[in-house]
Amino acid sequence: MKRNHFSAVALLAIASIFFSFSSLAQNKPVASPRDSVSGTVAGSQVKIAYGSPAVKGRKIWGELVPYGKEWRTGANESTTFATSKALKIGSKTLPAGKYSLFSVPGENEWKFILNSQTGMWGIKMDGTANDDPSKDVLTLTAKPVKSKEFNERMKFKITANGFALLWENLEVPVALK
């Protein structure tokens, strides 16, 4: 009888420790939480969903996010851009649908890439962007500007004229029609 009592107490202690650790792990803040922004542009419902990394005292542009190298445009899962209607971007038309959004940051010009493949992790095992160029639907360029305020977390905003990426001291506006 004593042995069964000891086994039950030991099992209860192990279970308590396990549940304590698992509840602590669940309360840990996510380093780059998922976020999204929605709005209307040119009569179309637009939604951008992304992982929102923080600056955390790091130099972002040209270091953490190198210039001239394709980037997943956020953290973790690939960023998605969805539109309910076709949009004009410069002289190009983006059909209604959901796309992965990649970018190639530059000091004076950015390239944004909309890719038909969605639902994948933002980078490959070697750390490169998980973009399959054969599925690129549209590529556009934008000029970065200094943002009006410092943005600790990367975010997007949607306006009546398009969208903008904001992070650290940079804003990259993209006009849509």
C-alpha positions as CSV (number, residue, x, y, z in Angstrom):
1,M,0.0,0.0,0.0
2,K,2.9,2.4,0.8
3,R,4.4,1.8,-2.6
4,N,1.2,2.7,-4.4
5,H,0.9,5.9,-2.3
6,F,4.5,6.8,-3.1
7,S,3.9,6.2,-6.8
8,A,0.8,8.3,-6.8
9,V,2.6,11.2,-5.0
10,A,5.6,11.0,-7.4
11,L,3.3,11.0,-10.4
12,L,1.4,13.9,-9.0
13,A,4.6,15.8,-8.5
14,I,5.8,15.1,-12.0
15,A,2.5,16.2,-13.5
16,S,2.6,19.4,-11.4
17,I,6.1,20.3,-12.7
18,F,5.1,19.5,-16.3
19,F,1.9,21.7,-16.1
20,S,3.9,24.5,-14.4
21,F,6.5,24.6,-17.1
22,S,3.9,24.4,-19.9
23,S,1.8,27.2,-18.4
24,L,5.0,29.4,-18.1
25,A,5.9,28.7,-21.7
26,Q,2.4,29.8,-22.9
27,N,2.8,33.2,-21.2
28,K,6.1,34.0,-22.9
29,P,5.6,37.0,-25.3
30,V,6.0,36.3,-29.0
31,A,9.1,38.1,-30.4
32,S,7.4,38.9,-33.7
33,P,3.7,38.6,-33.2
34,R,1.3,38.3,-36.2
35,D,-0.6,41.4,-37.1
36,S,-2.7,42.6,-40.0
37,V,-4.2,45.7,-41.4
38,S,-7.2,46.1,-43.7
39,G,-8.7,48.9,-45.7
40,T,-10.3,50.1,-48.9
41,V,-8.1,51.1,-51.9
42,A,-9.7,52.0,-55.2
43,G,-12.9,50.2,-54.3
44,S,-11.1,47.0,-53.3
45,Q,-10.8,45.5,-49.8
46,V,-7.1,45.1,-49.1
47,K,-5.6,43.1,-46.3
48,I,-1.9,42.7,-45.4
49,A,-1.0,40.0,-42.7
50,Y,2.5,39.9,-41.4
51,G,4.9,39.0,-38.6
52,S,5.9,42.3,-36.8
53,P,9.5,42.2,-35.6
54,A,10.9,44.9,-33.2
55,V,14.0,47.1,-33.6
56,K,15.3,46.1,-30.1
57,G,18.2,48.6,-30.4
58,R,19.4,47.0,-33.7
59,K,20.3,48.8,-36.9
60,I,17.7,47.5,-39.3
61,W,18.3,48.8,-42.8
62,G,21.5,47.7,-44.4
63,E,22.4,45.4,-41.5
64,L,19.6,43.2,-40.0
65,V,17.8,43.6,-43.3
66,P,20.5,43.9,-46.0
67,Y,20.2,46.2,-49.0
68,G,19.9,44.4,-52.4
69,K,18.9,41.1,-51.0
70,E,15.4,39.6,-51.2
71,W,13.6,39.7,-47.8
72,R,10.4,38.1,-46.6
73,T,9.1,41.5,-45.5
74,G,8.4,40.8,-41.9
75,A,9.1,37.8,-39.7
76,N,8.3,34.1,-39.5
77,E,5.5,33.1,-42.0
78,S,5.5,35.0,-45.3
79,T,3.6,38.3,-45.4
80,T,0.4,38.1,-47.4
81,F,-1.3,40.7,-49.5
82,A,-5.0,40.1,-50.4
83,T,-7.2,42.2,-52.7
84,S,-10.9,41.7,-53.4
85,K,-10.7,43.4,-56.8
86,A,-8.0,43.9,-59.5
87,L,-5.7,46.8,-58.7
88,K,-3.6,49.0,-61.0
89,I,0.0,49.4,-59.8
90,G,1.7,51.8,-62.2
91,S,1.0,50.4,-65.6
92,K,0.5,46.8,-64.3
93,T,-2.7,45.1,-63.2
94,L,-2.8,42.8,-60.1
95,P,-5.7,40.4,-60.3
96,A,-7.9,39.9,-57.3
97,G,-6.5,37.3,-55.0
98,K,-4.1,36.5,-52.2
99,Y,-0.3,36.8,-52.6
100,S,2.9,36.5,-50.7
101,L,4.7,39.8,-50.4
102,F,8.5,39.9,-50.7
103,S,10.8,42.9,-51.1
104,V,14.3,43.9,-52.0
105,P,15.2,46.9,-49.9
106,G,17.5,49.5,-51.2
107,E,18.8,52.8,-49.9
108,N,17.1,54.8,-52.7
109,E,14.6,52.3,-54.2
110,W,12.7,49.2,-53.1
111,K,11.3,46.4,-55.1
112,F,8.2,44.6,-54.0
113,I,7.3,41.2,-55.3
114,L,3.8,39.7,-55.2
115,N,3.9,35.9,-55.6
116,S,1.0,33.5,-56.1
117,Q,2.4,30.9,-53.6
118,T,1.0,31.5,-50.1
119,G,1.0,29.7,-46.8
120,M,4.7,29.0,-46.5
121,W,7.4,30.0,-44.0
122,G,9.1,33.2,-45.0
123,I,12.6,31.8,-45.4
124,K,14.3,28.6,-46.4
125,M,16.6,26.6,-44.3
126,D,19.6,28.5,-45.6
127,G,18.0,31.8,-44.5
128,T,17.1,33.1,-48.0
129,A,13.6,34.3,-48.8
130,N,11.2,31.5,-49.7
131,D,10.1,33.1,-53.0
132,D,9.7,30.9,-56.1
133,P,10.4,33.4,-58.9
134,S,8.4,31.2,-61.3
135,K,5.3,32.2,-59.3
136,D,6.0,35.9,-59.2
137,V,2.9,37.7,-60.4
138,L,3.9,41.3,-60.3
139,T,7.0,43.4,-59.3
140,L,6.9,47.1,-58.5
141,T,9.2,49.7,-57.2
142,A,8.8,52.3,-54.5
143,K,10.9,55.1,-53.1
144,P,11.7,55.0,-49.3
145,V,11.3,58.2,-47.2
146,K,12.2,59.1,-43.6
147,S,9.2,58.3,-41.4
148,K,7.5,61.0,-39.4
149,E,8.1,59.0,-36.2
150,F,10.2,56.1,-35.0
151,N,8.4,52.8,-35.3
152,E,9.7,50.1,-32.8
153,R,7.6,47.4,-34.5
154,M,7.4,46.9,-38.2
155,K,3.9,47.7,-39.5
156,F,1.9,48.4,-42.6
157,K,-0.7,51.1,-43.1
158,I,-3.4,51.2,-45.7
159,T,-4.6,54.6,-47.1
160,A,-7.0,55.5,-49.8
161,N,-4.0,55.8,-52.2
162,G,-2.3,52.5,-51.4
163,F,-0.2,51.1,-48.6
164,A,3.1,51.8,-46.8
165,L,5.6,49.7,-44.8
166,L,6.9,51.5,-41.7
167,W,9.7,50.4,-39.5
168,E,12.5,52.1,-37.5
169,N,12.9,55.5,-39.2
170,L,11.7,54.5,-42.7
171,E,8.5,54.6,-44.6
172,V,8.0,52.9,-48.0
173,P,4.8,54.1,-49.7
174,V,3.2,52.2,-52.6
175,A,0.5,53.8,-54.7
176,L,-2.4,51.6,-55.9
177,K,-5.3,52.5,-58.2
